[in-house]
Amino acid sequence: MTIKPIRRFGDPVLRTVAEPVTVFDDRITSLVTDLLDTVTEPGRAGVAAPQIGVSLRAFSYNVDGEKGYVLNPELVETSGEQDGEEGCLSVPGLSYPTHRASHAVVRGVNLRNEPVTVAGDDLMARCLQHETDHLDGIVYLQRLEPEKRRSAMKDVRGTDWFWNGN
């Protein structure tokens, strides 16, 4: 079992739009294994490939006993609304109220390039939206209201983990 280190906010890979998976080979199988192993750690709902330093459209999830992965996911449906605390492995120790849809559907493919659909409500919906955002180069802090975002960025700069390029 290989649990990969998580890239932290400030790492350019987290702000880069991930490339689609076009070759379904041993390298992609290894990536999926790493994503599934890494999301198994307690307290983790999802891990996107950029969070482990790979700029490909892939993520794993582990919500309420449902564990899996999606390659080339696209958020195809959202409905309803939810507000709640959201955190991110790439922004450790901090969480903020974040507005999301209460229902979400993601479509993508598996390792055999066969269609896969994952749908969920509440925490699963939040996870699907959050991980898809990562693949689009969006960290959830960017979803915060402007005043909350300013406060969050101040908090981030005050952490001992913030990477500032020095």
N, C-alpha and C positions, 0 to 999 in steps of 0.2 A: 504494500500500500504506500503510495507516494502522495503526501500532502504538500502541495506547493506553497511557497510563501506568497502572500498577497501584496500586490503593488499598492502603494498609498497615494492619496490625493496629492497632486503635484507632479506625478510621473506622467510624461507626455503620452504614453500608451493609453491612458485613461481618457484622454481628450481627442483621440484619433478614431475616426469611423473605421470599424473593423471590415476586413475584406471577406467576401463570401467564400465558403468552402467549395472548391471546384474539383478537387481530387480526393477520392474516398479511399485512402490507403492506410498503411500501418501507422503513419505519422498522425493521422486523424483519430484512429483507434486509440493510440497512446494519449492524445489530447483529451479525448472523452474519458478515458480511465482516470487521468489526472484530475479532471473536473469533478468526476463522481467521488473520487477519494477525498478531494479537498472539501467538498460540500458536506461530507459526512461528519466533520468535526462538530461537536455540540454548539448550538446557538447559530448555526448557519442555515439560511433558507435558500440561498442561491449563490453561484459563483459564475461569472462571465469570463471567457477566455482572456480578455485584456487584463483582468485582475491578476492573472498569473503570467502576464507578460507576452501573451500571444494575440496578435491583432487579427483574429479570425472570428467569424460570426458563429459562436457556439456558447451555450451556457448549460449549467446543471442546476437542478432544483431539488430541495428536500423539505417539503412542507407537509405537516400533519401525516407523516408516514408515507407520503407519495414522493418517490425519488426517481429522477430521470434526467434526460438531457434533450436538447434540441439543437440541430445544426441549421444554419441559415434561417433563424426564426424571424418572422414578421408578425407584428401586432396587428391583427386583422379585425378585432372587434373589442369595444369597450362599452360599458353601460353603467349607470348608477354612479354614485359618489361615495367616497369615504375619506375621512380625515383621521389621521392617527400618526403616532410617532413612527418615524422611519430612520433606520440606521444603515450603515454600509461598512463592510469589512475594510474598504479602502479609506474610510474616515473613522478609524477606531475610537471608541469611547464617547462618541458624540451622536446624538439623535435629535431630530427636529420634526415638528408637525408638518406633514406633507400631504397635500391633496392628491388623490388618485381615484380612478374608477373603481367601483366595488366589484365589477365583473370584467374579466379579460380573457381573450382567446388569442393564442399564438399558433401559427402554422409554420412548419419547417419540414425537415427531413431527418431520418436516422442515418446510421452508419452505412446502410445499404442504399442510400439515396431514395428511400421510400417515404411517402408523405406521413407526417405526424401532426396531430393537433393536441394541444394542451389547453384546457380551459379551467378556470377556477374563480372562486369568489373570495373576498376579504383578503386574508394573508396571501393566498396563492395568486390572486389578481395583482396584489401589490408586488409580489415577487416577479411575476411575468413582465410587468411594466418596468420595474427597476432594472432587471437583467437586460431587457431589450434596449433600454436607454444606454446601458454600458456599451452595447455594441454600436450604438450611434454616437459614441463619444460624449455622452451626457452623464455627469455625476449628479445624483439626486439633489445636491445643494443648489444646482442651477434651477430646480423646480420651485424653490422657496420664493415666497413673496419678497420683494426687494428689501424691506426693512429687516426681515428675518435672515435673508441671505447675508446682508452686511454684518449682522451680529454673529452668524455662523462662521463667516470668514475670519472674523476677529478671534473666535474660539479656536478655529483651526490653526491660525498663526501662533496662538498661545500654547499649542501642544508641544510635547518633546519629540514627536515623530514627524512633524511637518517637514517635507523635503522642499528646500528652496533653491536647489541647484548649486549650492556651495560645496 
